[in-house]
Amino acid sequence: MRLDLATEWRSRRWRRLLNIIDRLPRHSAYVEALTDDEEFAEAMLAQGIPPGKATRRLADWSPTVELLTGILDRLAEVTQAIAASRGVKPRKIVRAPHPVTALDRIRQRRRYETHRSVVARVLPHKNKDKAAH
């Protein structure tokens, strides 16, 4: 089935067009043009939209990308080990971007909630300061 974007535009099917745009791969010409548009960047900054941590979309996460990302992460570890063996304080390893799923976000939120709970029990004065601000 072919989709005629001009017909979609003339029919004013905005939601469908936005859904199509949202599903474009990161390497599409549209995404490239958007990330290179200074007016768009200024508008994002003016709205206070912070740049997010780089992640990969699950749609872009192929077995090949997964393997290459793993190699990149291991290479960073090897570089860190070599630096440490020479007596240099190694930099913190920055992992290559991975997809973040709902399960990942829930696990992260639960870890944070558990941490806050422990801090509240062990350091109650710290917890009160957080609530006051």
Rosetta constraint file for C-alpha pairs under 8 A:
AtomPair CA 4 CA 8 HARMONIC 6.49 0.50
AtomPair CA 5 CA 9 HARMONIC 6.06 0.50
AtomPair CA 5 CA 17 HARMONIC 7.68 0.50
AtomPair CA 6 CA 10 HARMONIC 6.14 0.50
AtomPair CA 7 CA 11 HARMONIC 5.98 0.50
AtomPair CA 8 CA 12 HARMONIC 6.19 0.50
AtomPair CA 8 CA 13 HARMONIC 5.48 0.50
AtomPair CA 8 CA 14 HARMONIC 7.85 0.50
AtomPair CA 8 CA 16 HARMONIC 7.83 0.50
AtomPair CA 8 CA 17 HARMONIC 6.99 0.50
AtomPair CA 9 CA 13 HARMONIC 6.26 0.50
AtomPair CA 9 CA 14 HARMONIC 7.28 0.50
AtomPair CA 9 CA 17 HARMONIC 7.52 0.50
AtomPair CA 13 CA 17 HARMONIC 6.29 0.50
AtomPair CA 14 CA 18 HARMONIC 6.03 0.50
AtomPair CA 15 CA 19 HARMONIC 6.11 0.50
AtomPair CA 16 CA 20 HARMONIC 6.24 0.50
AtomPair CA 17 CA 21 HARMONIC 6.22 0.50
AtomPair CA 18 CA 22 HARMONIC 6.04 0.50
AtomPair CA 19 CA 23 HARMONIC 6.34 0.50
AtomPair CA 20 CA 24 HARMONIC 6.62 0.50
AtomPair CA 24 CA 28 HARMONIC 6.42 0.50
AtomPair CA 24 CA 30 HARMONIC 7.92 0.50
AtomPair CA 24 CA 31 HARMONIC 7.65 0.50
AtomPair CA 25 CA 31 HARMONIC 7.70 0.50
AtomPair CA 25 CA 60 HARMONIC 7.06 0.50
AtomPair CA 26 CA 31 HARMONIC 5.95 0.50
AtomPair CA 26 CA 32 HARMONIC 7.67 0.50
AtomPair CA 26 CA 60 HARMONIC 7.96 0.50
AtomPair CA 27 CA 31 HARMONIC 6.67 0.50
AtomPair CA 27 CA 32 HARMONIC 6.78 0.50
AtomPair CA 28 CA 32 HARMONIC 6.31 0.50
AtomPair CA 29 CA 33 HARMONIC 6.08 0.50
AtomPair CA 30 CA 34 HARMONIC 6.12 0.50
AtomPair CA 31 CA 35 HARMONIC 6.11 0.50
AtomPair CA 32 CA 36 HARMONIC 6.20 0.50
AtomPair CA 33 CA 37 HARMONIC 6.14 0.50
AtomPair CA 34 CA 40 HARMONIC 7.03 0.50
AtomPair CA 35 CA 40 HARMONIC 7.90 0.50
AtomPair CA 35 CA 41 HARMONIC 7.52 0.50
AtomPair CA 37 CA 41 HARMONIC 6.39 0.50
AtomPair CA 38 CA 42 HARMONIC 6.09 0.50
AtomPair CA 39 CA 43 HARMONIC 6.18 0.50
AtomPair CA 40 CA 44 HARMONIC 6.20 0.50
AtomPair CA 41 CA 45 HARMONIC 6.26 0.50
AtomPair CA 42 CA 46 HARMONIC 6.01 0.50
AtomPair CA 43 CA 47 HARMONIC 6.20 0.50
AtomPair CA 44 CA 48 HARMONIC 6.43 0.50
AtomPair CA 44 CA 49 HARMONIC 5.43 0.50
AtomPair CA 44 CA 50 HARMONIC 7.87 0.50
AtomPair CA 45 CA 49 HARMONIC 5.80 0.50
AtomPair CA 45 CA 50 HARMONIC 7.16 0.50
AtomPair CA 54 CA 97 HARMONIC 5.79 0.50
AtomPair CA 55 CA 97 HARMONIC 4.63 0.50
AtomPair CA 55 CA 98 HARMONIC 5.37 0.50
AtomPair CA 55 CA 99 HARMONIC 5.60 0.50
AtomPair CA 55 CA 100 HARMONIC 6.84 0.50
AtomPair CA 56 CA 60 HARMONIC 6.62 0.50
AtomPair CA 56 CA 61 HARMONIC 6.87 0.50
AtomPair CA 56 CA 97 HARMONIC 5.75 0.50
AtomPair CA 56 CA 98 HARMONIC 5.15 0.50
AtomPair CA 56 CA 99 HARMONIC 4.49 0.50
AtomPair CA 56 CA 100 HARMONIC 7.37 0.50
AtomPair CA 57 CA 61 HARMONIC 6.56 0.50
AtomPair CA 57 CA 98 HARMONIC 7.90 0.50
AtomPair CA 57 CA 99 HARMONIC 5.34 0.50
AtomPair CA 57 CA 100 HARMONIC 7.59 0.50
AtomPair CA 58 CA 99 HARMONIC 5.37 0.50
AtomPair CA 58 CA 100 HARMONIC 7.71 0.50
AtomPair CA 58 CA 101 HARMONIC 7.98 0.50
AtomPair CA 60 CA 65 HARMONIC 7.96 0.50
AtomPair CA 61 CA 65 HARMONIC 5.85 0.50
AtomPair CA 61 CA 66 HARMONIC 6.39 0.50
AtomPair CA 61 CA 99 HARMONIC 7.14 0.50
AtomPair CA 62 CA 66 HARMONIC 6.13 0.50
AtomPair CA 63 CA 67 HARMONIC 6.22 0.50
AtomPair CA 64 CA 68 HARMONIC 6.16 0.50
AtomPair CA 65 CA 69 HARMONIC 5.95 0.50
AtomPair CA 66 CA 70 HARMONIC 6.21 0.50
AtomPair CA 67 CA 71 HARMONIC 6.27 0.50
AtomPair CA 68 CA 72 HARMONIC 6.18 0.50
AtomPair CA 69 CA 73 HARMONIC 6.20 0.50
AtomPair CA 69 CA 96 HARMONIC 6.07 0.50
AtomPair CA 69 CA 97 HARMONIC 7.76 0.50
AtomPair CA 69 CA 98 HARMONIC 7.94 0.50
AtomPair CA 70 CA 74 HARMONIC 6.21 0.50
AtomPair CA 71 CA 75 HARMONIC 6.04 0.50
AtomPair CA 72 CA 76 HARMONIC 6.37 0.50
AtomPair CA 72 CA 96 HARMONIC 6.87 0.50
AtomPair CA 73 CA 77 HARMONIC 6.51 0.50
AtomPair CA 73 CA 94 HARMONIC 7.95 0.50
AtomPair CA 73 CA 95 HARMONIC 5.69 0.50
AtomPair CA 73 CA 96 HARMONIC 6.36 0.50
AtomPair CA 74 CA 78 HARMONIC 6.26 0.50
AtomPair CA 75 CA 79 HARMONIC 6.15 0.50
AtomPair CA 76 CA 80 HARMONIC 6.18 0.50
AtomPair CA 76 CA 93 HARMONIC 6.30 0.50
AtomPair CA 76 CA 94 HARMONIC 7.78 0.50
AtomPair CA 77 CA 81 HARMONIC 6.19 0.50
AtomPair CA 77 CA 93 HARMONIC 6.91 0.50
AtomPair CA 78 CA 82 HARMONIC 6.17 0.50
AtomPair CA 79 CA 83 HARMONIC 6.24 0.50
AtomPair CA 80 CA 84 HARMONIC 6.16 0.50
AtomPair CA 80 CA 90 HARMONIC 5.30 0.50
AtomPair CA 80 CA 91 HARMONIC 6.85 0.50
AtomPair CA 80 CA 93 HARMONIC 7.49 0.50
AtomPair CA 81 CA 85 HARMONIC 6.09 0.50
AtomPair CA 81 CA 90 HARMONIC 7.61 0.50
AtomPair CA 82 CA 86 HARMONIC 6.51 0.50
AtomPair CA 83 CA 87 HARMONIC 6.65 0.50
AtomPair CA 83 CA 88 HARMONIC 5.27 0.50
AtomPair CA 83 CA 89 HARMONIC 6.91 0.50
AtomPair CA 83 CA 90 HARMONIC 5.65 0.50
AtomPair CA 84 CA 88 HARMONIC 5.24 0.50
AtomPair CA 84 CA 89 HARMONIC 5.98 0.50
AtomPair CA 84 CA 90 HARMONIC 5.74 0.50
AtomPair CA 100 CA 104 HARMONIC 5.93 0.50
AtomPair CA 100 CA 105 HARMONIC 7.04 0.50
AtomPair CA 101 CA 105 HARMONIC 6.40 0.50
AtomPair CA 102 CA 106 HARMONIC 6.16 0.50
AtomPair CA 103 CA 107 HARMONIC 6.15 0.50
AtomPair CA 104 CA 108 HARMONIC 6.14 0.50
AtomPair CA 105 CA 109 HARMONIC 6.13 0.50
AtomPair CA 106 CA 110 HARMONIC 6.12 0.50
AtomPair CA 107 CA 111 HARMONIC 6.15 0.50
AtomPair CA 108 CA 112 HARMONIC 6.25 0.50
AtomPair CA 109 CA 113 HARMONIC 6.15 0.50
AtomPair CA 110 CA 114 HARMONIC 6.06 0.50
AtomPair CA 111 CA 115 HARMONIC 6.12 0.50
AtomPair CA 112 CA 116 HARMONIC 6.15 0.50
AtomPair CA 113 CA 117 HARMONIC 6.13 0.50
AtomPair CA 114 CA 118 HARMONIC 6.29 0.50
AtomPair CA 115 CA 119 HARMONIC 6.20 0.50
AtomPair CA 116 CA 120 HARMONIC 6.05 0.50
AtomPair CA 117 CA 121 HARMONIC 6.39 0.50
AtomPair CA 118 CA 122 HARMONIC 6.04 0.50
AtomPair CA 119 CA 123 HARMONIC 5.33 0.50
AtomPair CA 119 CA 124 HARMONIC 7.02 0.50
AtomPair CA 119 CA 126 HARMONIC 7.51 0.50
AtomPair CA 119 CA 127 HARMONIC 6.90 0.50
AtomPair CA 120 CA 124 HARMONIC 4.77 0.50
AtomPair CA 120 CA 125 HARMONIC 7.88 0.50
AtomPair CA 120 CA 126 HARMONIC 7.16 0.50
AtomPair CA 120 CA 127 HARMONIC 5.13 0.50
AtomPair CA 123 CA 127 HARMONIC 6.73 0.50
AtomPair CA 124 CA 128 HARMONIC 6.42 0.50
AtomPair CA 125 CA 129 HARMONIC 6.47 0.50
AtomPair CA 126 CA 130 HARMONIC 6.55 0.50
AtomPair CA 127 CA 131 HARMONIC 6.49 0.50
AtomPair CA 128 CA 132 HARMONIC 6.26 0.50
AtomPair CA 129 CA 133 HARMONIC 6.56 0.50
